[in-house]
Amino acid sequence: MDRSLHRPCEHSSSHPRFDAPASQEEPIEIAPGVWWVGVRLLKDHFQCHTYFIANGSDGVLIDPGSPLTIDGTLAKLRRITDLNAIRWIVCHHSDPDICASLPRLSEVLQRPDVQVVTEWRAKALIRHYGHRFTYHLVEEHGWVLPLEGDRRLEFQLTPYLHFPGAMVSYDTSSHTLFSSDLFGGFVPDSGILESDDAAYILDNARPFHQHYMPSRELLSAGLARIRSRWPEIERIAPQHGHIVAGSIVDDVFRGLANIECGVFCLADADVDLKRLLVIAEARQRLTDALMHQSSPLGMVRAMATILESTGQASDCELAVDLPGDGWTTWTTWATSDGRPVRRLPNPDWHHICLLGDPAMVLALRGDGSSEPFDPDMQRMLREFAESMRPWVDHLLEDQRKDKEVAVLNTAALCDPLTGLANRRALEAEKLSGIYSLIELDLDHFKNVNDTFGHESGDRVLKQLAQVLNASVREQDHTYRLGGEEFLVLLPEADRETALLVAERIRLSVRQLNLEGDAPGGRITVSLGVSTKNATQPCNFSQLMEQADRALYAAKDSGRDRVCIADDVSVNCG
């Protein structure tokens, strides 16, 4: 459909344009029987649109306008119809750019049954314009205005967008949504009436909605009500901005629902919209990051990126006073495992401190300039940090559960006397490739218990555990299998390596000073070694049998020695 007034525009954009001077503009039929009858004000980026539904003697004038535009609108209406065809005047809300023309219309429209269609809260204000019309209150008529034929104009309340009783309307015949302030925008090019470019529509709608709508929550809720009630919308005709073509209706609904609004809540008495929009965008990005980041490291890195984009901070740290751990700080330069450092945040940075349980500090490094931190940005960050408390509580709960699991695992897999892993832990090992086993047993340990008592025996076992941990390689695992029997598992260790480790253990045990806990203050161990190499088909159980056989060979041959087992024989050193 041609949306230009007299001729197609010779312009590279696909946007239909006005090409005639404002004084020569004609009404434009945007859908069958639906006309744009607004008036462009030159050099005005706050253009207001008026629409007319031609429906025989039941015509509807929608958002008639102000004294600045009404005479031009009336001129357009006279080119479409007799003014006596106007039966209804819809006022979606009570602002002067919609209703201030009502006194002029009271003079021009002579039909006695003309009524203003609105909602009761708007009526309370509209009456002060001093017009003669009576009212059709939509809430008293089921939010519907029946028209001649089977046409209906249906209404949906969209509270606080931007007026408490704001509403939108829908023409069931043309499937046109008259959206009032919703979907409106500031107009950088008033020559464009309708657009099928969703990005262009949203770019113009974003500052308008950030400026006028109170919050994203209210905006998205209002849009959801509209979409739920009228799934079939072929165009959107707002009071400001541009008509939205049917091909992009879905895209514009989705995009508009994600716009962060209420930016003037971010400052006390500041009208610097550009600065407030930067803060609003940062707040929205921080909120989105909080929803998607599950780790403190990821959150801190996301915050640093977002704050850097505002020009306010070049880095940040998050510190929490964790129960049992003290002050713990996550930094952007942490390793990939996300491990924090046990300290307060950088004392030279700007701190936003939050009291509570737990206490929390957001530390910001400046951008290097001498400018102080924006107080409104600080206020936003403080409010945002408060909203992080449930997220921090969740982390603390995970920490508590992890500690409980660690305690249970320790109890299940650790020998309580020596602190070594137990037989259950050994059974959980997943072994492959080359490895060796060292099985060892204290010599004449019964004499320790019989002569000095079980407490001395326990002390000897603890000393042996310490020797094992000090004698093995970093990658080796030590186990107490029960009583005085122990095992060392040596991954990727050949027979020669295992023999060296076993001999180191034997000599270290001989050097223990056990005065008062063992006969003569000394004790020895016997050790058996077995190795699985790449060519041996034996499994772990078979290797344990070989190590056990070698251990008994060590005891039978005099104790205090290491014996090495293979498939056919045992060699004792």
C-alpha positions as CSV (number, residue, x, y, z in Angstrom):
1,M,0.0,0.0,0.0
2,D,1.3,3.4,-0.9
3,R,1.8,5.5,2.2
4,S,3.1,8.6,0.4
5,L,0.8,11.5,-0.2
6,H,1.1,12.4,-3.8
7,R,4.0,10.4,-5.4
8,P,6.4,7.6,-4.5
9,C,9.5,8.8,-2.7
10,E,12.7,8.7,-4.6
11,H,14.6,7.5,-1.5
12,S,16.8,4.4,-0.9
13,S,14.9,3.4,2.2
14,S,11.9,1.1,1.9
15,H,10.0,3.3,4.5
16,P,6.9,4.9,3.0
17,R,7.3,8.6,3.3
18,F,5.5,11.9,3.3
19,D,6.7,14.0,0.5
20,A,4.3,17.0,0.5
21,P,4.6,20.0,2.7
22,A,2.6,19.6,5.9
23,S,0.0,22.1,4.7
24,Q,-0.7,20.0,1.6
25,E,-0.9,16.6,3.2
26,E,-3.8,14.4,2.4
27,P,-5.4,11.7,4.7
28,I,-3.8,8.3,4.2
29,E,-5.8,5.0,4.3
30,I,-3.6,2.7,6.3
31,A,-6.1,-0.2,6.1
32,P,-9.6,-0.6,4.5
33,G,-11.7,2.1,6.2
34,V,-8.9,3.2,8.6
35,W,-7.3,6.5,7.9
36,W,-4.4,8.5,9.3
37,V,-5.6,12.1,9.7
38,G,-2.8,13.5,11.8
39,V,-0.8,16.6,11.2
40,R,3.0,16.9,11.1
41,L,4.5,19.7,13.1
42,L,7.7,20.9,11.5
43,K,10.9,20.3,13.4
44,D,9.0,18.3,16.0
45,H,10.3,14.9,17.0
46,F,7.3,14.3,19.2
47,Q,4.8,13.8,16.4
48,C,1.2,12.9,17.3
49,H,-1.0,10.7,15.2
50,T,-4.8,10.8,14.9
51,Y,-6.8,8.1,13.2
52,F,-10.3,7.7,11.9
53,I,-12.4,4.6,11.3
54,A,-14.9,5.3,8.6
55,N,-18.0,3.2,9.4
56,G,-21.0,4.9,7.9
57,S,-22.8,7.1,10.4
58,D,-20.8,5.3,13.2
59,G,-17.4,6.8,12.6
60,V,-14.7,6.8,15.2
61,L,-12.1,9.5,15.8
62,I,-9.2,8.1,17.7
63,D,-7.0,10.4,19.9
64,P,-8.1,13.7,18.2
65,G,-5.1,15.8,19.2
66,S,-4.4,19.3,20.5
67,P,-5.2,22.9,19.3
68,L,-1.9,22.8,17.4
69,T,-3.2,20.1,15.1
70,I,-7.0,19.8,15.2
71,D,-7.8,22.2,12.3
72,G,-5.5,20.2,10.0
73,T,-7.1,17.0,11.2
74,L,-10.6,18.4,10.5
75,A,-9.5,19.4,7.0
76,K,-8.4,15.9,6.3
77,L,-11.7,14.5,7.8
78,R,-13.7,16.7,5.5
79,R,-11.9,15.1,2.5
80,I,-13.0,11.6,3.7
81,T,-16.5,12.1,5.1
82,D,-19.1,14.5,6.4
83,L,-18.2,15.5,10.0
84,N,-21.7,14.4,11.0
85,A,-20.5,10.8,10.5
86,I,-18.3,11.1,13.6
87,R,-20.2,9.4,16.4
88,W,-17.4,8.4,18.8
89,I,-14.2,10.1,20.0
90,V,-11.8,7.6,21.6
91,C,-9.3,9.1,24.1
92,H,-6.9,6.4,25.2
93,H,-5.7,8.7,28.1
94,S,-6.1,12.3,29.3
95,D,-2.9,14.1,28.1
96,P,-3.4,17.4,26.2
97,D,-1.8,16.0,23.0
98,I,-4.9,13.8,22.8
99,C,-7.7,15.7,24.5
100,A,-7.0,19.5,24.4
101,S,-8.8,19.7,21.0
102,L,-12.1,18.6,22.6
103,P,-13.4,22.2,23.1
104,R,-12.8,22.9,19.4
105,L,-14.6,19.7,18.5
106,S,-17.5,20.8,20.7
107,E,-17.9,23.8,18.4
108,V,-17.5,22.0,15.1
109,L,-19.3,18.7,15.6
110,Q,-23.0,19.5,15.8
111,R,-24.3,15.9,16.2
112,P,-25.9,15.7,19.6
113,D,-25.1,12.1,20.4
114,V,-21.3,12.3,20.0
115,Q,-19.6,10.7,23.0
116,V,-16.1,10.5,24.4
117,V,-15.0,6.9,24.8
118,T,-12.6,6.5,27.6
119,E,-12.0,4.9,31.1
120,W,-13.2,6.4,34.4
121,R,-9.8,7.6,35.6
122,A,-9.2,9.5,32.3
123,K,-12.7,10.9,32.4
124,A,-11.9,12.5,35.8
125,L,-9.3,14.6,34.1
126,I,-10.7,15.0,30.6
127,R,-13.8,16.8,31.9
128,H,-11.5,19.7,32.9
129,Y,-10.9,20.6,29.2
130,G,-14.4,22.1,29.3
131,H,-16.1,20.3,26.4
132,R,-19.8,19.5,25.9
133,F,-19.6,15.7,25.1
134,T,-21.0,12.9,27.3
135,Y,-19.0,9.8,28.0
136,H,-19.1,6.1,27.0
137,L,-17.0,4.4,29.8
138,V,-15.5,1.2,28.4
139,E,-15.4,-0.6,31.8
140,E,-19.2,-0.2,32.0
141,H,-19.7,-1.8,28.6
142,G,-17.6,-4.9,28.8
143,W,-14.5,-3.1,27.3
144,V,-16.2,-3.1,23.9
145,L,-17.7,-0.5,21.6
146,P,-20.1,-2.1,19.2
147,L,-20.3,-0.4,15.8
148,E,-22.6,-0.5,12.8
149,G,-22.6,-3.9,11.0
150,D,-20.5,-6.6,12.8
151,R,-17.6,-4.3,13.5
152,R,-16.3,-3.8,17.1
153,L,-13.7,-1.7,18.8
154,E,-12.3,-3.7,21.7
155,F,-10.3,-2.2,24.6
156,Q,-7.6,-3.5,26.9
157,L,-6.4,-1.8,30.1
158,T,-2.6,-1.2,30.2
159,P,-2.2,0.4,33.6
160,Y,0.6,2.8,34.2
161,L,1.7,2.7,30.6
162,H,2.1,5.6,31.1
163,F,-1.2,6.7,32.7
164,P,-2.9,4.7,35.5
165,G,-5.9,4.1,33.4
166,A,-4.2,3.9,30.0
167,M,-5.7,1.5,27.5
168,V,-5.3,0.4,23.9
169,S,-8.0,-0.5,21.3
170,Y,-8.4,-3.1,18.6
171,D,-10.5,-2.9,15.4
172,T,-11.9,-6.3,14.7
173,S,-12.5,-5.5,11.1
174,S,-9.1,-4.4,10.0
175,H,-7.1,-6.1,12.8
176,T,-5.5,-2.8,13.7
177,L,-4.1,-2.2,17.2
178,F,-4.4,1.4,18.2
179,S,-1.7,1.3,20.8
180,S,-1.7,4.9,22.3
181,D,1.7,5.5,23.8
182,L,2.8,1.9,23.5
183,F,5.1,1.2,20.5
184,G,5.5,5.0,20.2
185,G,8.8,6.6,19.5
186,F,10.6,9.8,19.1
187,V,10.7,10.6,15.4
188,P,14.1,11.4,13.8
189,D,12.5,11.6,10.4
190,S,8.9,12.8,10.5
191,G,8.6,12.0,6.8
192,I,8.3,8.3,7.6
193,L,4.7,7.2,8.4
194,E,5.0,3.4,8.4
195,S,8.0,1.1,8.7
196,D,8.6,-2.6,8.2
197,D,12.1,-2.4,9.7
198,A,11.9,-3.8,13.3
199,A,15.4,-2.5,14.2
200,Y,14.4,1.1,13.1
201,I,11.1,0.9,15.0
202,L,12.8,-0.3,18.2
203,D,15.7,2.2,18.0
204,N,13.2,5.0,18.1
205,A,10.9,3.3,20.6
206,R,13.6,2.5,23.1
207,P,14.4,6.1,24.4
208,F,10.7,6.9,24.2
209,H,9.7,4.0,26.5
210,Q,12.7,4.4,28.7
211,H,11.6,8.0,29.2
212,Y,7.9,7.5,29.8
213,M,7.2,3.9,31.0
214,P,7.7,3.2,34.7
215,S,9.4,-0.3,34.5
216,R,10.2,-3.2,32.3
217,E,8.0,-5.4,34.4
218,L,4.9,-3.3,33.9
219,L,5.7,-2.9,30.2
220,S,6.2,-6.6,29.5
221,A,3.0,-7.4,31.5
222,G,1.0,-5.0,29.5
223,L,2.3,-6.3,26.2
224,A,1.6,-9.9,27.3
225,R,-2.1,-8.9,28.0
226,I,-2.4,-7.4,24.5
227,R,-0.8,-10.4,22.8
228,S,-2.9,-12.8,24.7
229,R,-6.2,-11.1,23.9
230,W,-5.5,-10.3,20.2
231,P,-3.1,-12.8,18.6
232,E,-4.1,-11.6,15.2
233,I,-2.7,-8.1,14.7
234,E,-2.0,-6.9,11.2
235,R,-0.6,-3.5,12.0
236,I,0.1,-1.3,15.1
237,A,-1.0,2.3,14.9
238,P,0.6,4.2,17.9
239,Q,-0.1,7.8,18.8
240,H,3.5,8.7,18.4
241,G,6.3,7.4,16.2
242,H,5.6,5.2,13.2
243,I,3.0,2.7,12.2
244,V,4.3,-0.9,12.6
245,A,3.8,-3.0,9.5
246,G,2.3,-6.5,10.0
247,S,5.4,-8.3,8.9
248,I,7.3,-7.2,12.0
249,V,4.6,-7.1,14.7
250,D,6.0,-10.2,16.4
251,D,9.6,-8.9,16.4
252,V,8.6,-5.6,17.8
253,F,6.5,-7.1,20.6
254,R,9.5,-9.2,21.6
255,G,12.0,-6.4,21.3
256,L,9.8,-3.9,23.2
257,A,9.3,-6.3,26.1
258,N,13.1,-6.3,26.8
259,I,13.5,-2.6,27.0
260,E,14.6,-1.3,30.4
261,C,12.3,1.5,31.5
262,G,11.9,3.8,34.5
263,V,15.3,5.5,34.0
264,F,14.3,8.6,36.0
265,C,14.1,6.4,39.1
266,L,17.9,6.3,38.9
267,A,18.4,10.0,39.8
268,D,17.1,12.5,42.3
269,A,16.8,15.6,40.1
270,D,18.7,15.0,36.9
271,V,17.3,15.1,33.4
272,D,20.5,14.0,31.7
273,L,18.7,11.3,29.7
274,K,21.8,10.0,27.9
275,R,23.6,9.4,31.2
276,L,20.6,7.8,32.8
277,L,20.1,5.5,29.8
278,V,23.7,4.3,30.2
279,I,23.0,3.5,33.9
280,A,19.7,1.8,33.0
281,E,21.4,-0.3,30.3
282,A,24.1,-1.3,32.7
283,R,21.5,-2.3,35.3
284,Q,19.7,-4.5,32.8
285,R,22.8,-6.2,31.7
286,L,23.9,-6.8,35.3
287,T,20.5,-8.3,36.0
288,D,20.7,-10.5,32.9
289,A,24.2,-11.7,34.0
290,L,22.9,-12.5,37.5
291,M,20.2,-14.7,35.9
292,H,22.7,-16.6,33.7
293,Q,25.9,-16.8,35.8
294,S,26.1,-19.6,38.3
295,S,29.7,-19.0,39.5
296,P,31.1,-16.0,41.4
297,L,34.0,-15.9,38.9
298,G,31.7,-15.7,35.9
299,M,29.6,-13.0,37.6
300,V,32.6,-10.9,38.5
301,R,34.0,-11.1,34.9
302,A,30.6,-10.2,33.5
303,M,30.3,-7.2,35.9
304,A,33.7,-6.0,35.0
305,T,32.9,-6.0,31.3
306,I,29.6,-4.2,31.8
307,L,31.0,-1.5,34.1
308,E,33.9,-0.9,31.8
309,S,31.4,-0.2,29.0
310,T,29.9,2.6,31.1
311,G,33.3,4.4,31.4
312,Q,33.0,4.3,35.2
313,A,35.2,1.4,36.2
314,S,38.0,-0.6,34.5
315,D,37.8,-3.6,36.9
316,C,35.9,-4.9,39.9
317,E,36.2,-7.5,42.7
318,L,33.5,-9.1,44.8
319,A,34.2,-10.0,48.4
320,V,32.0,-11.9,50.8
321,D,32.5,-12.6,54.5
322,L,31.9,-16.4,54.2
323,P,31.0,-18.2,57.4
324,G,33.9,-20.3,58.6
325,D,36.2,-19.0,55.8
326,G,36.4,-15.3,56.5
327,W,36.7,-12.6,53.8
328,T,36.8,-14.3,50.3
329,T,37.4,-12.2,47.2
330,W,36.7,-13.2,43.6
331,T,38.7,-11.3,41.0
332,T,38.6,-11.1,37.2
333,W,42.2,-12.6,37.0
334,A,41.3,-15.7,38.9
335,T,42.3,-19.1,37.3
336,S,39.7,-21.0,35.3
337,D,38.7,-23.1,38.3
338,G,37.3,-19.9,39.8
339,R,39.2,-20.2,43.1
340,P,39.0,-17.0,45.1
341,V,41.6,-15.5,47.4
342,R,41.2,-15.3,51.1
343,R,41.5,-11.5,51.6
344,L,39.5,-8.3,51.7
345,P,39.1,-6.6,48.3
346,N,41.7,-4.1,47.1
347,P,41.9,-1.3,49.7
348,D,42.9,1.3,47.0
349,W,39.7,0.7,45.0
350,H,36.3,2.4,45.5
351,H,34.2,0.2,47.8
352,I,30.4,-0.2,47.8
353,C,29.9,-1.9,51.2
354,L,26.7,-3.8,52.0
355,L,26.0,-4.8,55.6
356,G,24.1,-7.9,56.3
357,D,24.6,-11.6,56.8
358,P,26.9,-12.2,55.1
359,A,28.6,-8.8,54.6
360,M,29.5,-8.1,51.0
361,V,31.8,-5.6,49.3
362,L,31.8,-4.6,45.6
363,A,35.1,-3.0,44.8
364,L,35.6,-0.9,41.7
365,R,38.8,0.3,40.1
366,G,38.4,3.7,38.5
367,D,38.9,4.4,34.8
368,G,42.1,6.3,35.5
369,S,40.6,9.8,35.3
370,S,40.3,12.2,38.2
371,E,36.5,12.2,37.9
372,P,34.6,10.8,41.0
373,F,32.3,7.9,40.6
374,D,28.8,8.9,39.4
375,P,26.6,9.0,42.5
376,D,23.6,7.7,40.5
377,M,25.7,4.8,39.2
378,Q,26.8,4.1,42.7
379,R,23.2,4.1,43.9
380,M,22.2,1.7,41.1
381,L,25.1,-0.6,41.9
382,R,24.2,-0.6,45.6
383,E,20.6,-1.5,44.7
384,F,21.8,-4.2,42.3
385,A,24.2,-5.6,44.9
386,E,21.3,-5.9,47.3
387,S,19.5,-7.9,44.7
388,M,22.5,-10.3,44.6
389,R,21.8,-11.4,48.2
390,P,19.5,-14.4,47.1
391,W,22.2,-15.4,44.7
392,V,24.9,-15.2,47.4
393,D,22.6,-17.1,49.8
394,H,22.3,-19.8,47.1
395,L,26.1,-20.0,46.9
396,L,26.4,-20.2,50.6
397,E,23.8,-23.1,50.6
398,D,25.9,-24.9,47.9
399,Q,29.0,-24.3,50.0
400,R,27.3,-25.7,53.1
401,K,26.1,-28.8,51.2
402,D,29.6,-29.3,49.6
403,K,31.1,-29.2,53.1
404,E,28.6,-31.7,54.4
405,V,29.2,-34.0,51.4
406,A,33.0,-33.6,52.0
407,V,32.6,-34.6,55.6
408,L,30.5,-37.6,54.6
409,N,33.0,-38.6,52.0
410,T,35.8,-38.3,54.4
411,A,33.9,-40.5,56.9
412,A,33.1,-43.0,54.3
413,L,36.5,-43.2,52.5
414,C,39.0,-42.2,55.1
415,D,40.5,-44.1,58.1
416,P,39.6,-42.0,61.1
417,L,42.8,-43.0,63.1
418,T,45.5,-42.4,60.5
419,G,43.8,-40.1,58.0
420,L,44.7,-42.4,55.2
421,A,42.2,-43.6,52.6
422,N,40.4,-46.9,53.5
423,R,39.6,-50.0,51.7
424,R,36.3,-48.6,50.4
425,A,38.3,-45.8,48.7
426,L,40.6,-48.3,47.2
427,E,37.6,-50.2,45.7
428,A,36.4,-47.0,44.1
429,E,39.7,-46.5,42.2
430,K,39.6,-46.7,38.4
431,L,42.9,-48.2,37.3
432,S,44.4,-48.5,33.9
433,G,47.8,-48.7,32.2
434,I,51.0,-49.5,34.2
435,Y,50.9,-49.3,38.0
436,S,52.5,-50.9,41.0
437,L,51.3,-51.9,44.5
438,I,53.3,-52.0,47.8
439,E,51.6,-54.0,50.5
440,L,53.2,-53.6,54.0
441,D,52.7,-54.9,57.4
442,L,54.2,-53.9,60.8
443,D,56.5,-56.6,62.2
444,H,55.5,-57.9,65.6
445,F,52.9,-55.3,66.1
446,K,51.0,-57.5,68.6
447,N,53.9,-57.0,71.0
448,V,53.3,-53.3,70.9
449,N,49.7,-53.6,71.9
450,D,50.4,-56.4,74.5
451,T,53.3,-54.6,76.1
452,F,52.4,-50.9,75.9
453,G,48.7,-50.9,75.3
454,H,46.4,-50.0,72.5
455,E,46.9,-46.2,72.8
456,S,50.6,-46.8,72.1
457,G,49.6,-49.0,69.2
458,D,47.5,-46.2,67.8
459,R,50.4,-43.7,68.1
460,V,52.6,-46.1,66.2
461,L,50.1,-46.5,63.4
462,K,49.8,-42.7,63.2
463,Q,53.6,-42.4,62.9
464,L,53.6,-45.0,60.2
465,A,51.0,-43.1,58.3
466,Q,53.1,-40.0,58.4
467,V,56.1,-41.9,57.1
468,L,54.1,-43.3,54.2
469,N,52.8,-39.8,53.2
470,A,56.4,-38.4,53.4
471,S,58.0,-41.3,51.5
472,V,55.7,-41.8,48.5
473,R,55.5,-39.7,45.3
474,E,53.0,-36.8,44.9
475,Q,50.8,-38.9,42.6
476,D,50.8,-42.0,44.8
477,H,47.9,-43.0,47.0
478,T,48.2,-44.5,50.5
479,Y,45.6,-46.8,52.2
480,R,45.1,-48.5,55.6
481,L,43.5,-51.8,54.7
482,G,42.9,-52.7,58.4
483,G,44.8,-53.4,61.6
484,E,48.5,-52.9,60.8
485,E,48.2,-53.7,57.1
486,F,48.7,-50.8,54.6
487,L,48.9,-50.4,50.8
488,V,50.5,-47.9,48.5
489,L,49.2,-47.6,44.9
490,L,51.7,-46.1,42.5
491,P,50.2,-45.0,39.1
492,E,52.5,-45.2,36.1
493,A,55.3,-46.8,38.2
494,D,57.4,-49.7,36.9
495,R,59.0,-52.3,39.2
496,E,62.2,-50.4,39.7
497,T,60.3,-47.2,40.8
498,A,58.1,-49.2,43.2
499,L,61.2,-50.9,44.7
500,L,62.8,-47.5,45.4
501,V,59.7,-46.2,47.1
502,A,59.3,-49.4,49.1
503,E,62.9,-49.3,50.3
504,R,62.6,-45.6,51.3
505,I,59.5,-46.5,53.4
506,R,61.4,-49.4,55.1
507,L,64.4,-47.3,56.0
508,S,62.3,-44.4,57.2
509,V,60.3,-46.7,59.5
510,R,63.5,-48.1,61.0
511,Q,64.6,-44.5,61.9
512,L,61.4,-43.7,63.9
513,N,61.9,-43.0,67.6
514,L,59.1,-44.8,69.3
515,E,60.5,-44.7,72.8
516,G,57.8,-45.7,75.3
517,D,55.5,-47.0,72.5
518,A,57.4,-50.0,71.1
519,P,59.9,-52.5,72.4
520,G,63.4,-50.9,72.2
521,G,61.7,-47.8,70.8
522,R,62.0,-49.2,67.3
523,I,59.8,-51.1,64.9
524,T,60.1,-52.5,61.3
525,V,57.9,-53.3,58.4
526,S,57.8,-56.0,55.7
527,L,56.8,-55.0,52.2
528,G,55.6,-56.9,49.1
529,V,55.7,-55.3,45.7
530,S,53.8,-56.2,42.5
531,T,53.7,-54.5,39.2
532,K,51.3,-54.6,36.2
533,N,53.1,-53.8,33.0
534,A,51.7,-53.3,29.5
535,T,52.0,-56.9,28.5
536,Q,50.5,-58.5,31.7
537,P,46.8,-59.5,31.4
538,C,46.4,-59.6,35.2
539,N,43.7,-57.5,36.9
540,F,43.8,-55.6,40.2
541,S,42.7,-58.6,42.3
542,Q,45.5,-60.8,40.8
543,L,48.0,-58.0,41.4
544,M,46.9,-57.7,45.1
545,E,47.4,-61.5,45.4
546,Q,50.9,-61.2,44.1
547,A,51.7,-58.3,46.5
548,D,50.3,-60.3,49.3
549,R,52.3,-63.3,48.4
550,A,55.4,-61.1,48.3
551,L,54.6,-59.6,51.7
552,Y,54.4,-63.1,53.3
553,A,57.6,-64.0,51.6
554,A,59.2,-61.0,53.2
555,K,58.0,-62.1,56.6
556,D,59.0,-65.7,56.1
557,S,62.5,-64.7,55.1
558,G,63.2,-62.7,58.2
559,R,61.0,-59.5,58.1
560,D,62.2,-55.9,57.7
561,R,62.7,-56.4,54.0
562,V,61.1,-55.8,50.6
563,C,60.1,-58.7,48.3
564,I,59.1,-58.4,44.7
565,A,56.5,-60.6,43.1
566,D,56.1,-61.7,39.5
567,D,53.9,-64.2,37.8
568,V,56.1,-67.2,38.7
569,S,58.3,-66.3,41.6
570,V,59.1,-63.9,44.5
571,N,62.4,-62.2,44.9
572,C,63.4,-60.8,48.3
573,G,66.0,-58.1,48.7
